[in-house]
Amino acid sequence: MLGKFGEKMKILGLSGEYRTTSKCGMLVNLALDIAKDLGAETIFWDLDVDPLPIVGEEGCWENENVKRFQELATECDAFLVSSPEYHGTMSGAMKNTFDWLYSKHVSGKVFGLMSTLGGAQNSNTLNHMRIMLRWIHGWPVPEQLAIGKVKEAFDDNGQLIDPEIVERLEKLVNSVVETSKKLS
Ligand SMILES: Cc1cc2nc3c(=O)[nH]c(=O)nc-3n(C[C@H](O)[C@H](O)[C@H](O)COP(=O)(O)O)c2cc1C
């Protein structure tokens, strides 16, 4: 499967929580596994391994992780993103990750949006990410996934329990891949 640059389609996974073992880390990696099965090359940016400084803090403009992150985003064709809902919106870590991306890195590229919630499922975080992406000219697909009561959503092997959620996730990833092909 070819991406924008005539090479294998490359998809970057971003999480608004640290570590692959967090609920968002797990969800993004399940989404990346589906994308890989569809033929994409996938990469997960783990903030725990490669932290990004808060935009504006001392030394941030020369930070090596930031440079690598922006280069990687530029190379990628599409993004699979999940944020936890914190106080009715995306986490600070998620927003700060987006704050390092400008239209020169992501313009015209496709995004698949997901969110996890401790409480009842809603679309606040998804809507806020969708609106925010407009400022950096990202193209979120209409499919999206919010998982409420997330503590009960995964089994001990890190798999999603509810088959309806699995199906929504598959449709979301499929849409990201197909839309990205159309735009490339
Ligand atoms: C600072 C903070 C604010 C939160 N705010 C909300 C909220 O507004 N709505 C909600 O449903 N859950 C809220 N939660 C719960 C998170 O959404 C939940 O912890 C997250 O989706 C990931 O789950 P995990 O902590 O089990 O990895 C909040 C958690 C924290 C730490």
The ligand as a Tripos MOL2 file, in Angstrom:
@<TRIPOS>MOLECULE
LIG
   31    33     1     0     0
SMALL
NO_CHARGES

@<TRIPOS>ATOM
      1 C1         -7.2350   15.0700   35.6940 C.3       1 LIG1
      2 C2         -8.2580   14.0710   35.2650 C.ar      1 LIG1
      3 C3         -9.4790   14.5270   34.8040 C.ar      1 LIG1
      4 C4        -10.4350   13.6120   34.3490 C.ar      1 LIG1
      5 N1        -11.6030   14.0970   33.8500 N.ar      1 LIG1
      6 C5        -12.5400   13.2280   33.3700 C.ar      1 LIG1
      7 C6        -13.7360   13.7220   32.7720 C.ar      1 LIG1
      8 O1        -13.9610   14.9020   32.6350 O.2       1 LIG1
      9 N2        -14.6360   12.8110   32.3300 N.ar      1 LIG1
     10 C7        -14.4200   11.4580   32.4230 C.ar      1 LIG1
     11 O2        -15.2810   10.6810   32.0150 O.2       1 LIG1
     12 N3        -13.2580   10.9730   32.9640 N.ar      1 LIG1
     13 C8        -12.3230   11.8170   33.4190 C.ar      1 LIG1
     14 N4        -11.1270   11.3280   33.9210 N.ar      1 LIG1
     15 C9        -10.8350    9.8900   33.8120 C.3       1 LIG1
     16 C10       -10.0150    9.6360   32.5270 C.3       1 LIG1
     17 O3        -10.7670    9.9530   31.3710 O.3       1 LIG1
     18 C11        -9.4900    8.1980   32.4540 C.3       1 LIG1
     19 O4         -8.6070    8.0440   33.5390 O.3       1 LIG1
     20 C12        -8.7840    8.0080   31.1320 C.3       1 LIG1
     21 O5         -9.7340    7.9070   30.1090 O.3       1 LIG1
     22 C13        -7.8270    6.8580   31.0040 C.3       1 LIG1
     23 O6         -8.0620    5.7590   31.8080 O.3       1 LIG1
     24 P1         -6.8570    5.1370   32.6980 P.3       1 LIG1
     25 O7         -6.5460    6.2040   33.7110 O.co2     1 LIG1
     26 O8         -7.4890    3.9000   33.2820 O.co2     1 LIG1
     27 O9         -5.6990    4.8680   31.7670 O.co2     1 LIG1
     28 C14       -10.1630   12.2140   34.3880 C.ar      1 LIG1
     29 C15        -8.9160   11.7740   34.8750 C.ar      1 LIG1
     30 C16        -7.9770   12.6790   35.3000 C.ar      1 LIG1
     31 C17        -6.6280   12.1610   35.7840 C.3       1 LIG1
@<TRIPOS>BOND
     1     1     2 1
     2     2     3 ar
     3     2    30 ar
     4     3     4 ar
     5     4     5 ar
     6     4    28 ar
     7     5     6 ar
     8     6     7 ar
     9     6    13 1
    10     7     8 2
    11     7     9 ar
    12     9    10 ar
    13    10    11 2
    14    10    12 ar
    15    12    13 ar
    16    13    14 ar
    17    14    15 1
    18    14    28 ar
    19    15    16 1
    20    16    17 1
    21    16    18 1
    22    18    19 1
    23    18    20 1
    24    20    21 1
    25    20    22 1
    26    22    23 1
    27    23    24 1
    28    24    25 2
    29    24    26 1
    30    24    27 1
    31    28    29 ar
    32    29    30 ar
    33    30    31 1
@<TRIPOS>SUBSTRUCTURE
     1 LIG1         1 GROUP 0 **** ****
